[in-house]
């Protein structure tokens, strides 16, 4: 399997599904929905929905279950996009560029950007709670619970709070691990778990895929730290070197560039080892892990 073709195909699948699910920017709420759509369709790798779909593919070939996983993945992308809109605000990271384009608040104002993020977060749970025919109510509720936990005060939002509070201060490595596990890792792990749930994974498969999700979530953030320290604004589509400017503690700050690369490699190896009991349908997950390690933006 060629991972570039797989990513291209699945990204288009996600784009088409998002467009079909997302509200149209017309009527009395047109300006608000336009602000939501601006960031949602501003580009991006669509890693979370692709992981969600790939995890479902690892345990089922049922088209109806795979479509349920795709809807869950689209909800996760809405949550991820909301987090980026809010991260970029002057009160947080104060960025003017995201994915090579002006950040949401640069075009729609701070209030408009805050509300666009709020709208995407809430709309995500509307998608998750819509009547589902291919999965049981119990599974749907479990998926909603996992997403809420991953996005909430002990997940992504809590990790962002710790990250902001820790600027220009020193703290032990264990605290950095907590930030990474919650701010970035939680939603990536959740993408894998919810895709597996939508696909009808067994308890053993869920345990193995959860281990995989935790490892690639860690690797993703380690690589983010590396790219911020070593890449350029043009390559990243956002401000490079911002971690050091804001006084953030990162993996390179603790270990240096080369050892950080080694730690990212180890996380990828741990992820792939978690999949040893899976058959060929899980091959995209293996290659997605390698893609996360090798990505350049």
C-alpha positions as CSV (number, residue, x, y, z in Angstrom):
1,X,0.0,0.0,0.0
2,X,1.2,3.5,-0.9
3,X,0.6,5.7,2.2
4,X,0.6,8.9,0.2
5,X,-2.2,7.6,-2.0
6,X,-4.1,6.2,1.0
7,X,-3.8,9.6,2.8
8,X,-4.9,11.4,-0.4
9,X,-7.9,9.1,-0.8
10,X,-9.0,9.2,2.8
11,X,-8.5,13.0,3.0
12,X,-10.8,13.5,0.1
13,X,-13.3,11.1,1.7
14,X,-13.2,13.2,4.9
15,X,-13.5,16.5,3.0
16,X,-16.6,15.3,1.1
17,X,-18.2,14.0,4.3
18,X,-17.4,17.2,6.2
19,X,-18.9,19.3,3.4
20,X,-22.1,17.2,3.4
21,X,-22.5,17.4,7.2
22,X,-21.5,21.0,7.8
23,X,-24.1,23.7,7.8
24,X,-24.4,26.0,4.8
25,X,-23.3,29.6,5.2
26,X,-26.7,31.2,4.4
27,X,-29.6,32.6,6.2
28,X,-29.5,34.7,9.4
29,X,-26.5,32.8,10.8
30,X,-24.5,33.0,7.6
31,X,-21.6,35.1,9.0
32,X,-21.1,32.9,12.0
33,X,-21.2,29.7,9.9
34,X,-18.9,31.2,7.4
35,X,-16.4,31.8,10.2
36,X,-16.8,28.1,11.2
37,X,-16.3,26.9,7.7
38,X,-13.3,29.2,7.1
39,X,-11.2,27.3,9.6
40,X,-12.7,23.9,9.0
41,X,-11.9,24.0,5.3
42,X,-8.6,25.9,5.5
43,X,-6.6,22.8,4.9
44,X,-4.9,20.5,7.3
45,X,-3.8,16.8,7.2
46,X,-7.1,15.4,8.6
47,X,-5.0,13.0,10.7
48,X,-7.7,12.4,13.4
49,X,-10.6,11.5,11.1
50,X,-8.2,9.4,9.0
51,X,-7.0,7.5,12.1
52,X,-10.6,7.0,13.2
53,X,-11.5,5.5,9.8
54,X,-8.3,3.4,9.6
55,X,-8.9,2.0,13.1
56,X,-12.4,0.9,12.0
57,X,-11.0,-0.6,8.9
58,X,-8.6,-2.7,11.0
59,X,-11.5,-4.5,12.6
60,X,-14.3,-4.5,10.0
61,X,-15.1,-4.2,6.3
62,X,-18.8,-3.4,6.9
63,X,-19.6,-0.2,4.9
64,X,-22.2,1.0,7.3
65,X,-19.9,0.7,10.3
66,X,-17.1,2.4,8.3
67,X,-19.4,5.3,7.6
68,X,-20.3,5.6,11.3
69,X,-16.6,5.9,12.0
70,X,-16.2,8.5,9.3
71,X,-18.9,10.6,11.0
72,X,-17.2,10.3,14.3
73,X,-13.9,11.3,12.7
74,X,-15.6,14.4,11.2
75,X,-16.8,15.3,14.7
76,X,-13.3,15.0,16.0
77,X,-12.0,17.3,13.2
78,X,-14.6,19.9,14.2
79,X,-13.3,19.7,17.8
80,X,-9.6,19.8,16.6
81,X,-10.4,22.9,14.5
82,X,-12.2,24.7,17.3
83,X,-9.1,24.1,19.5
84,X,-6.8,25.7,16.8
85,X,-9.1,28.7,16.5
86,X,-8.9,29.3,20.3
87,X,-5.2,28.5,20.5
88,X,-4.5,31.2,18.0
89,X,-6.3,33.9,19.9
90,X,-4.4,36.9,21.4
91,X,-5.3,35.7,24.9
92,X,-3.5,32.4,24.2
93,X,-0.8,31.9,21.5
94,X,-1.5,35.1,19.6
95,X,-0.8,33.7,16.2
96,X,-1.6,35.4,12.9
97,X,-1.0,32.5,10.6
98,X,-2.4,28.9,10.5
99,X,-2.0,26.5,7.7
100,X,-0.5,29.3,5.6
101,X,-3.6,31.5,5.9
102,X,-4.6,34.3,8.3
103,X,-6.0,32.9,11.6
104,X,-9.7,33.1,12.2
105,X,-9.6,36.1,14.5
106,X,-7.6,38.1,11.9
107,X,-10.5,37.9,9.5
108,X,-13.6,37.6,11.8
109,X,-12.4,39.4,14.9
110,X,-11.8,37.9,18.3
111,X,-15.5,37.6,19.3
112,X,-16.3,36.0,15.9
113,X,-13.4,33.5,16.3
114,X,-14.4,32.6,19.8
115,X,-18.0,31.9,18.7
116,X,-16.8,30.0,15.6
117,X,-14.8,27.7,17.9
118,X,-17.8,27.4,20.2
119,X,-20.0,26.6,17.3
120,X,-17.7,23.8,16.0
121,X,-17.3,22.2,19.4
122,X,-21.1,22.1,20.0
123,X,-21.8,21.0,16.4
124,X,-19.4,18.1,16.9
125,X,-21.5,16.7,19.7
126,X,-24.6,17.2,17.6
127,X,-23.0,15.0,14.9
128,X,-22.1,12.4,17.5
129,X,-25.6,12.3,19.0
130,X,-27.5,12.0,15.7
131,X,-29.6,8.8,15.4
132,X,-27.3,5.9,14.3
133,X,-28.6,2.7,12.7
134,X,-25.4,0.7,12.3
135,X,-24.2,0.8,15.9
136,X,-26.0,0.3,19.2
137,X,-27.1,3.1,21.5
138,X,-24.7,1.8,24.1
139,X,-21.8,2.1,21.7
140,X,-22.9,5.5,20.6
141,X,-23.0,6.7,24.2
142,X,-19.6,5.2,24.9
143,X,-18.2,7.1,21.9
144,X,-19.7,10.4,23.1
145,X,-18.2,9.8,26.6
146,X,-14.7,9.1,25.2
147,X,-14.8,12.2,23.0
148,X,-16.0,14.4,25.9
149,X,-13.3,13.0,28.2
150,X,-10.6,13.5,25.5
151,X,-11.7,17.1,24.7
152,X,-12.5,18.2,28.3
153,X,-10.8,19.4,31.5
154,X,-8.7,16.3,31.9
155,X,-7.9,16.1,28.2
156,X,-7.2,18.7,25.5
157,X,-8.6,21.7,27.4
158,X,-6.9,20.8,30.6
159,X,-3.6,20.3,28.7
160,X,-3.9,23.7,27.1
161,X,-4.5,25.2,30.5
162,X,-1.4,23.5,31.9
163,X,0.6,24.6,28.8
164,X,-0.4,28.3,29.2
165,X,0.2,28.3,32.9
166,X,3.7,26.8,32.4
167,X,5.0,29.4,30.1
168,X,8.3,31.1,31.2
169,X,8.7,28.6,34.1
170,X,10.5,25.4,34.7
171,X,8.9,22.1,35.7
172,X,9.9,18.4,35.8
173,X,9.7,16.2,32.7
174,X,6.8,14.3,34.2
175,X,4.7,17.5,34.0
176,X,5.6,17.9,30.4
177,X,4.4,14.4,29.8
178,X,1.1,15.2,31.4
179,X,0.7,18.2,29.1
180,X,1.5,16.2,26.0
181,X,-0.8,13.3,26.9
182,X,-3.7,15.6,27.5
183,X,-3.3,18.5,25.1
184,X,-2.4,16.5,22.0
185,X,-2.4,12.8,22.8
186,X,-5.9,12.5,24.2
187,X,-7.7,13.4,21.0
188,X,-5.5,11.3,18.9
189,X,-5.9,8.3,21.2
190,X,-9.6,9.0,21.1
191,X,-9.7,8.9,17.3
192,X,-8.3,5.4,17.4
193,X,-10.5,4.2,20.2
194,X,-13.7,5.6,18.7
195,X,-13.0,4.2,15.3
196,X,-12.4,0.8,16.8
197,X,-15.6,1.1,18.8
198,X,-17.6,2.1,15.7
199,X,-16.1,-0.9,13.9
200,X,-17.1,-3.4,16.6
201,X,-13.7,-4.1,18.0
202,X,-13.3,-6.9,20.6
203,X,-12.0,-6.0,24.1
204,X,-8.6,-7.4,23.2
205,X,-8.5,-5.3,20.0
206,X,-9.6,-2.2,21.9
207,X,-6.7,-2.7,24.4
208,X,-4.1,-3.1,21.6
209,X,-5.5,-0.1,19.6
210,X,-5.6,2.0,22.7
211,X,-1.9,1.3,23.3
212,X,-1.2,2.2,19.6
213,X,-3.2,5.5,20.0
214,X,-1.3,6.5,23.1
215,X,2.0,5.9,21.5
216,X,1.3,7.8,18.2
217,X,-0.3,10.6,20.2
218,X,3.0,11.0,22.1
219,X,5.0,10.7,18.9
220,X,2.8,13.4,17.2
221,X,3.5,15.9,19.9
222,X,7.2,15.1,20.1
223,X,7.5,15.7,16.3
224,X,5.5,18.9,16.7
225,X,8.1,20.1,19.3
226,X,10.9,19.1,16.8
227,X,9.3,20.9,13.9
228,X,8.8,24.1,15.9
229,X,12.5,24.1,16.8
230,X,14.0,23.1,13.4
231,X,11.6,24.0,10.6
232,X,10.5,27.3,9.0
233,X,7.3,29.3,9.1
234,X,6.9,28.7,5.3
235,X,7.2,25.0,5.7
236,X,4.9,24.8,8.8
237,X,2.2,27.2,7.6
238,X,2.4,28.7,11.1
239,X,5.0,30.6,13.2
240,X,8.1,28.5,13.7
241,X,10.2,29.0,16.9
242,X,7.1,30.1,18.8
243,X,7.7,27.6,21.7
244,X,11.0,29.2,22.6
245,X,9.6,32.7,22.2
246,X,6.8,32.0,24.6
247,X,9.1,30.2,27.1
248,X,7.4,26.8,26.7
249,X,9.1,23.7,28.0
250,X,9.5,21.1,25.2
251,X,11.2,17.8,24.4
252,X,14.1,19.5,22.7
253,X,14.5,21.8,25.7
254,X,14.9,18.7,27.9
255,X,16.8,16.3,25.6
256,X,18.2,18.2,22.7
257,X,17.3,17.6,19.0
258,X,19.0,14.3,18.4
259,X,17.7,12.5,21.5
260,X,14.3,13.9,20.9
261,X,14.3,12.3,17.5
262,X,15.3,9.0,19.2
263,X,12.4,9.3,21.6
264,X,9.9,10.0,18.7
265,X,11.3,6.9,16.9
266,X,10.8,4.8,20.1
267,X,7.2,5.9,20.4
268,X,6.6,4.9,16.8
269,X,8.1,1.5,17.4
270,X,5.9,1.0,20.4
271,X,2.9,1.9,18.4
272,X,3.6,-0.6,15.6
273,X,4.4,-3.3,18.2
274,X,0.9,-2.9,19.5
275,X,-0.5,-4.0,16.2
276,X,1.4,-7.3,15.8
277,X,-1.8,-9.4,16.3
278,X,-3.6,-7.6,13.5
279,X,-3.9,-8.7,9.9
280,X,-3.4,-6.9,6.6
281,X,-6.3,-4.4,7.1
282,X,-4.3,-2.8,9.9
283,X,-1.4,-2.0,7.5
284,X,-2.5,1.6,7.1
285,X,-2.2,2.2,10.8
286,X,1.4,1.0,10.7
287,X,2.2,3.3,7.8
288,X,0.3,6.2,9.4
289,X,2.6,5.9,12.4
290,X,5.6,6.1,10.1
291,X,4.0,9.1,8.4
292,X,3.5,10.9,11.8
293,X,7.2,10.4,12.5
294,X,8.4,11.5,9.0
295,X,6.0,14.5,8.5
296,X,7.5,17.9,7.8
297,X,4.6,20.1,8.9
